[in-house]
């Protein structure tokens, strides 16, 4: 977990360290990432890095959390418990994908999905019990569609069309 020492640094210094983390983790999978290039680019001592983060994985989780927060900021994440709206999920997926593609985090997210996701584990921030079965299925499917599109952008139209069809099936609509 990121230390309070890091969180108490001046905003500019935090930004410089985040930039160094972003460069390293966008270009190297976590298993091959190293502290040396990070501290060199950030202009900090190696010992300082370990005062701020427990290890590389800790710094990665911190940066990935920052990226997800920044990208999700533009998305209305409220899932309605009253109704199931396929268009809601389609909009969320499209907005998230566009947010990643138009952000400085694009390569980090692609590296995460391609190489690092299995090393970090899943985010269980929303308990499954809070979602009905259709919402849960739509959430799982949406995440897989995002991964497919970000790793294979040429399949975006086809994948979004398939997502729409499945969401309509979940909504009890006939496929057209």
N, C-alpha and C positions, 0 to 999 in steps of 0.2 A: 504494500500500500504506500502510495506517495506520502512522504513525510511532511509534517507541518513546517519543517525547515524550508523545504522547497516552496510550499504554499505561501510562506512569508517573504520570499524573495521579491525583489522589485519586478514589476510586470515585464519590463524589457528583458531582464535576465531569464525569467521563465520562458518568454517567447523565443529567446535564442536557444535555450536548451530544447524546447519543443521542436524547433526547426531542425536541430541536429538529430534528434530522435526520428523525426519524419524522414529525413534524408536516408538515414541508416536502415530504418525499417521498411522504407519503400523500395529499397534496392537489394536488401538481403533478407532471406527468410530468418525468422527468429533463431532457428537452430544454427545459423551461420553468422549471425550478427555479433558485433564486437563492441566493447566499451571504448576502445582506443579512438576510433574515428569520431565517436560521439563527443568525447571530452575535448578532442582536438578542435572540432568545428565549433563547439559551444564555448571554448576558451575557459574550461574549468579543470580543476585537478581531478584525477581519478578518484581520490578519496572523497571529494565533494559529491561525485556521482553516487557513491554508496551511502552518503548521508541523506541524499534525496530519495533514493530508490533502494529496495532490498537487493535487487539484481536486475538483469536485462529483462526478464519476463515481467517483473513489476513495472519497469519503465514502459514496456510495450503495452501492458494492460492500461496504464495511465493514458498513454497517447491514443490508443484505440478508443478509450472512453471519451476523450476530448473530441475525437473525430465523430463518433456516433452522436454525441450531444450537439455538435455544430450542425451536422447534416439533418438530424431529426428536428432541429429548431424550426424548420420551415414546414413541418408536416403536422397536420391535425391528427393526433394519434388516438383520439377518443373513439372507441368502438361502442356503438349503440347496443345496449342490452335489449332494446325493444324490438329491433328489426334487423334483418340481414340484408345488406345492400351490396350487391356485387360491384357496383360502380365505385363505392367507397374504397374497396380493396384495390381495384384497378388504378384509381387515382393515387392511392398511397404508394403503390409500387412504382408508378411512373414518376411521381414526385421524388421518391427516394433515389431512384436510378439517376434522374436528372441532377439531383443534388450531389450525388457522388461524382458524376461525370464532370460537373462544373465546379468542383472543389479542388483544393490543393491536396486532398486526401485520396484521390482516385487510385494512385498506384499503391498506397498503403492498404486500402480496402481490397484491391485485387490480390495483393500478396497475402492478405489475411485469409481471403476465401480460398485461394489456391494452395497455400502452404502452411499457414499458421493456425487456422481455425481449430484443428484437432489438438494442437498443443496447448491452447488456452482454455478450452472447454466452453460450454454453452452458458448463455445468460438466462437465468431463471427468474428475472425480475417480475414477470407477470405470472402468478400462479395459474396453472391450467384450470383449476376449479372455478376461476372467475369467468371463464369463457364457456359458452355452450359448444356443442360438438361442431357445428358449422363454423363458428368463429375460430375455433382451434384449428380446424382443417384449413380454413382460409389463411390463417396466420402462417402455418407450416408451409403451405403451398406458396404463399407470397414470398417467404424467405428463400425458398428454393428457386423461384423465378428470378428474384433479384440476383442470386448467385449465378444462375445460368446466363442472364443478360450481361452482367458485368464481366464475366469471363469469356463470353462469346457474343460480342455486340452485334455481329451479323445475324444473330438469331432473335433479335429483339421483337420484330413484328410477329413472327411465327409464335414465339413464346407468349407474348401478350395476348394473342388471339386464343391460344390454347387455355391460358389462365381465365379469360373471359368465359369460354365455354364451360369450364369446370365450375366456376363460381355460379354461373346460371344454373347448372345442374344441382349444385348445393342449395340453390334458392328454389328448386322445384320447377324451374322453367324447362321447357322442351328446347333441345338444340335446333337451331334453324338452318 
